[in-house]
């Protein structure tokens, strides 16, 4: 019988980044610098989506089941 | 005006009719597909899961209400964005465990899991009731989205709304989850099209993004309200963060989210979706900014109903035919989540109340027919909510829904990772958290809507005797109360040696994947 399966992986710690960063208003609660006229508050939070996609994709690829 | 109504009506009828016919056609000719769509045999792969869960979580109401929040109060309304960014990494490791244990033990609802894990029908009943109560106003709110569109097109009376929901009821009764999964595809394509056009075309007509934000700034500067503005202030930052985090934790406790996730084919499908679903968050963030575009365009809501600002904006800025397309996108967008929500609520009733308490020896056929009826009753209840009660009341109920569904987190989400809690402690925690949450919500007034109670979810900390003007999300505090009582209750129950409930699950059940022989397919949809 194969070794017992587990969800444990050091890669999982990466998931903390997109959870913590968007919850720190000090990082984005400002108007300047603007991007295409959009205040920092809005464009940086939109950019956090990319951060979330990137980290979850990395964790998915590194932890998916091998066939 | 009439072009709009014609385009709206044709699209709405063609799309919902298409889902209805497609589901029947597959049923008649293609058994393999019947399993695919009924969730009986084969489950959903990555693409369908993406459309189903996405269509389920990002509802018509979201598309109407989030911009309305920015229109009214500014930056605080943008919490919806961090909320939907944080939620996927947060539940990434949680939902795969729920998928595994559910497929090993044939569990369909969150309450089923609690029943198996803690061996307590009472705790499962509390979780089931919480889920049903939290979902009902959510379904009603989908109607608020349709209503806002109808109002803007100048359609008066209740009949169109009733027809829209009769269509919904007919096709869920007939085809279970198959039809919404199919329509979700069309709905999302329409919404993506409308929003992409909106965020390119509307700013170009309003003088660019800079001018839009300047107009919003000017509007908030002119109002006496202290909490609004295009940035957060020192008093509402804590509220912003706790509301985003609390909503993120609540999202996947809702029974309809669980239904969508359990319909997935395997653990990898869920993981892949957790990284692909944020594509919808981008859409949501852009939609939110429609609220500021409405300010810059000088849009006035119809009466006091701020949910009409986005339909009004489309009506003003777009040519008639495209406004019709946009309205159809919102209308069809309401049907998909409403269908999934009513199926999820019906499953809770059938499995955790009917079979547990009313007729334990029910056959599969009886269960399926009760489930179908329950899903009808839930929908009729939602229609009555909208017709008989002030829509604002549904919005308040939805607010309460988020706070109360969070109270199932210790039993459902923490229960997936360990069994330290005693069932009696969890029940005590649920009661305490629920009580604290409702008391806090009751004391929150909203001067803007002239509501003395249940006026919002921002609880002022000064009411606890703290010398501050800061506010915090009421659900967050209620969850803290819940957890503290659950811990104390568990210690107490162990001290007096109260009986532990039997745990039907084993540690390896939580990591089983598709190829595992213990994994069985689930019948998630109530009808087949």
Boltz contact constraints between the chains, C-beta under 6 A:
constraints:
  - contact:
      token1: [A, 5]
      token2: [B, 511]
      max_distance: 6.0
  - contact:
      token1: [A, 7]
      token2: [B, 511]
      max_distance: 6.0
  - contact:
      token1: [A, 15]
      token2: [B, 89]
      max_distance: 6.0
  - contact:
      token1: [A, 15]
      token2: [B, 92]
      max_distance: 6.0
  - contact:
      token1: [A, 18]
      token2: [B, 89]
      max_distance: 6.0
  - contact:
      token1: [A, 19]
      token2: [B, 86]
      max_distance: 6.0
  - contact:
      token1: [A, 19]
      token2: [B, 89]
      max_distance: 6.0
  - contact:
      token1: [A, 19]
      token2: [B, 90]
      max_distance: 6.0
  - contact:
      token1: [A, 22]
      token2: [B, 82]
      max_distance: 6.0
  - contact:
      token1: [A, 22]
      token2: [B, 85]
      max_distance: 6.0
  - contact:
      token1: [A, 22]
      token2: [B, 86]
      max_distance: 6.0
  - contact:
      token1: [A, 23]
      token2: [B, 241]
      max_distance: 6.0
  - contact:
      token1: [A, 25]
      token2: [B, 232]
      max_distance: 6.0
  - contact:
      token1: [A, 25]
      token2: [B, 237]
      max_distance: 6.0
  - contact:
      token1: [A, 29]
      token2: [B, 231]
      max_distance: 6.0
  - contact:
      token1: [A, 29]
      token2: [B, 232]
      max_distance: 6.0
  - contact:
      token1: [A, 36]
      token2: [B, 209]
      max_distance: 6.0
  - contact:
      token1: [A, 37]
      token2: [B, 208]
      max_distance: 6.0
  - contact:
      token1: [A, 37]
      token2: [B, 209]
      max_distance: 6.0
  - contact:
      token1: [A, 37]
      token2: [B, 210]
      max_distance: 6.0
  - contact:
      token1: [A, 38]
      token2: [B, 209]
      max_distance: 6.0
  - contact:
      token1: [A, 39]
      token2: [B, 213]
      max_distance: 6.0
  - contact:
      token1: [A, 41]
      token2: [B, 231]
      max_distance: 6.0
  - contact:
      token1: [A, 45]
      token2: [B, 81]
      max_distance: 6.0
  - contact:
      token1: [A, 46]
      token2: [B, 285]
      max_distance: 6.0
  - contact:
      token1: [A, 48]
      token2: [B, 85]
      max_distance: 6.0
  - contact:
      token1: [A, 49]
      token2: [B, 85]
      max_distance: 6.0
  - contact:
      token1: [A, 49]
      token2: [B, 278]
      max_distance: 6.0
  - contact:
      token1: [A, 49]
      token2: [B, 281]
      max_distance: 6.0
  - contact:
      token1: [A, 49]
      token2: [B, 282]
      max_distance: 6.0
  - contact:
      token1: [A, 52]
      token2: [B, 85]
      max_distance: 6.0
  - contact:
      token1: [A, 52]
      token2: [B, 278]
      max_distance: 6.0
  - contact:
      token1: [A, 53]
      token2: [B, 275]
      max_distance: 6.0
  - contact:
      token1: [A, 53]
      token2: [B, 278]
      max_distance: 6.0
  - contact:
      token1: [A, 56]
      token2: [B, 88]
      max_distance: 6.0
  - contact:
      token1: [A, 56]
      token2: [B, 89]
      max_distance: 6.0
  - contact:
      token1: [A, 56]
      token2: [B, 274]
      max_distance: 6.0
  - contact:
      token1: [A, 56]
      token2: [B, 275]
      max_distance: 6.0
  - contact:
      token1: [A, 57]
      token2: [B, 275]
      max_distance: 6.0
  - contact:
      token1: [A, 60]
      token2: [B, 271]
      max_distance: 6.0
  - contact:
      token1: [A, 60]
      token2: [B, 272]
      max_distance: 6.0
  - contact:
      token1: [A, 60]
      token2: [B, 275]
      max_distance: 6.0
  - contact:
      token1: [A, 64]
      token2: [B, 268]
      max_distance: 6.0
  - contact:
      token1: [A, 65]
      token2: [B, 513]
      max_distance: 6.0
